[in-house]
C-alpha cells in the first residue's frame, strides 16, 4: 500500500453490491486501498484474489474478517486495521440482510441485528481510526424503502404495507445518518457522512437474485457505482443526505 492511498473498509464486500463497490474503486484509481470486510475469512480472501486478477486494476486490496453482529469480531477488525494502517479514511457500512420470514418478531430481531445494531457497532468501533484521517468519510448503505415520506405518499411506488422489518431498519439507519452527520460535523475534523441508496439490485439479499431480476432489478455493479460515487466525493453537494441515482431520497 502506498503511503498516500485512501484506506477504505467496506463491510459485507465479498459479494453483491459491496464487492461491486470495491471493484469500482480499485478500477477507477490507484488512490484507493480497499479492505474487503467479510464475515467468512475465506470468502474475503477469494474476493480479493478475484479482484486482483483484473487486468486493469489500479488500486490495491486487503481483507479482514468482520461479523457485524459480533462485537468481539468488530473490535478485532478495528485493532487489526489500527495495527496495520494506523487510520481509516472511508468506512462504507454496506453489510445488510433481509428475509421473508412471516414471523415478524423473529424477522425484526435478525434484520435489526445486522442493519441497525451491527452498523452502530462498526461505526463506533472505527470512529477513533477515522479521526486519524485528514478527510474522514462514512457512507451508510440505505434504501428508498426506508423513506417514511415515500411510505406515506399514496402516489409513491413505496406506498405499500409490506416488508416492515427491513423497511423500518432502513428508516432507523436514516436517523443514524442524520445524527452522525450532525454530531461529527461539530468536530474539528472535516467529517463527511452520507447515505447511499443503490436501488433494487439482483443480489442474494433475499436468497433469490433471479426473482429480483424478474422484478426489474439492475445488476449489482449499478448499485456499487452509486455507493462508489459517494465514497469518491462525487456527491459531496448532498452531504448528510441519502444519495440515489435520481438525486436525494426524502427522509
Secondary structure as UniProt FT lines:
FT   TURN            3..4
FT   STRAND          6..10
FT   TURN            11..12
FT   HELIX           16..28
FT   TURN            30..31
FT   STRAND          32..38
FT   HELIX           41..52
FT   TURN            55..56
FT   STRAND          60..65
FT   TURN            68..69
FT   HELIX           71..85
FT   STRAND          90..93
FT   HELIX           104..112
FT   HELIX           113..118
FT   HELIX           119..130
FT   TURN            131..132
FT   STRAND          137..142
FT   HELIX           144..146
FT   HELIX           148..151
FT   TURN            154..155
FT   TURN            157..158
FT   HELIX           164..185
FT   STRAND          192..197
FT   TURN            205..206
FT   HELIX           209..214
FT   TURN            215..216
FT   HELIX           220..231
FT   TURN            232..235
FT   HELIX           236..238
FT   TURN            239..240
FT   STRAND          242..244
FT   TURN            245..246
FT   STRAND          247..249
//
